[in-house]
Amino acid sequence: MTTPEGRKELLAKTPTGAENLTEAAKKVAEQERLKGIDNSSRLLPEENKNAPKIQKPNGIPNNWIEKPTRKGGGVRYTNPENPNDFVRVMPGNSESPFPAQRGPYVIRSSNGQIVNANGDAVLGSDPDAHIPLSQFGFK
């Protein structure tokens, strides 16, 4: 089992930055191409200079670790003392079949439990787990 110090060290060593987001986006695009998914209209981060930058929500502690999300496009802020405590900010997708994901939204995990805007535990698949960015307040 990893100690809190070991988790902090692991999180600190994990690469961050736009170059890693670009690499992640390229990997996803290649995986989709191999599966026969047409991704020719998708822009990689370096190709989409006009994409809005996701702002860090107010209240997230400055010592939390900021990283691009695994699939790219968003940002994950992780508590260095507890990796199960995080805020994931996503830009949204206007074509999503899920209304809660059509605009910028936030997923908040408090000690490993996904919570809604009121801090109540919900399933990750619950639409209330996807908090509109404009309504998010860090708790």
N, C-alpha and C positions, 0 to 999 in steps of 0.2 A: 504494500500500500504506500502511496506517495505521501510524504509529509507536506505540510503547508509550505515550507521553504522550498521543497522540491517542485511543487506545483508553480510557485512564483518564478523559479528559475526556468522551468520548462516554458511557461508563458512568455517570459522575457526573451528567450532564445528563438521563439517562433518568428519567422520572417514577417515583416509588415511593409506597407508602402504601396504606392501605385504600381510599381513594376510587378509585384506579386499578384495584384488584382488583375493586371493585364495577362499574366501567365495563366491564372485560374480561368479567365474568360476564354483564352485560346484553347485550353484543355477541354472545357465544356463544349465549345464549338466543334472541336475535332471529334469528341465522343458522339455528338449529335450527328455529325456528317457520317460517321461510321455506322450509325443506326439508321441512316437513310432520312434523317430529319433535315428539311431544307432550312438552313439558318443563314442563307445568303443575304437576307435583309437586315440581320442583326449587326449592330456596330460594336466593335470592341472598344473598351474605354479610351484607348489612344486615338481612335478614329472619331469619337464623339466628343469633340472639344466643347460643344454647347450644352452638354448634359449638366443639369444643375448639381452642385455639390450638396450633399446631405449635411445639414447643420447638426451639430451635437446638441441634443436636447438639454435644456436648463436643468441644473441640479445633479447631473451625473458627476461624481467626484473626479477631480483632476488626476488622481493617481490610478484610475481605472485604465486598463490596457485597451487601446484602440486598434482594431484590425479589420481588414475587409472581410466580408462574409465569404463562406466557402464557394458559393456559386457566383459570387461577384455582384456588384451593384449596390450592396448595402454596407453597413458598418456595424461591427459588434464591439461593445464596450464591456469588458470583463473585470470583475473585482479581483485584484491580485491576491487577496486573502482567501477567496472562495470562488473557484471557477464555475460553480453552479449558480452564481449570482451574476446576471448579465442583462444588458439591454441590447437588442438587435434592432437597428433602424433600417428600413427597406424603402426604396423609392416608389414601390407600387407598380402595377401594370394595368393600364386602362382597359386591356382586353382580357383580364382575368375573369374566369367564371365566378369568382368569389367577390361579391361587392366590397367586403372589408379590405380586400387587397388591391383595389383599383387605384387608390391614391397612396401617398406616403403613409407608412404605418410603423408601429413599434411592437415588438414582442418583448415582454418583461418576464424574466425568470428570477424569482426571489428564493434563494437557497434551493434551487432545483425544481421549484414549483412554478409553472406558468400562471401568471395572475392577470386579471383584467384591470381596467383603469381605476377601479376602487381598491385594488390590492387583494381581491378575493380570488382564491384558487379556481382555475378553469382548465379544461382540457386544451391542449395545443390546437386541436382542430375546431374548437369553439370560435365562432366569429368574434366573440367578445375578447378573445386572446389577441386579436389584431386591432390594436388601439390606434385610431387616426393620430398622426403625428401632431396635428394642431390641438388635440385634446390630451396629450400625454403630459403628465407631471411626475417627475421622479419621486418615488417614495422609498 
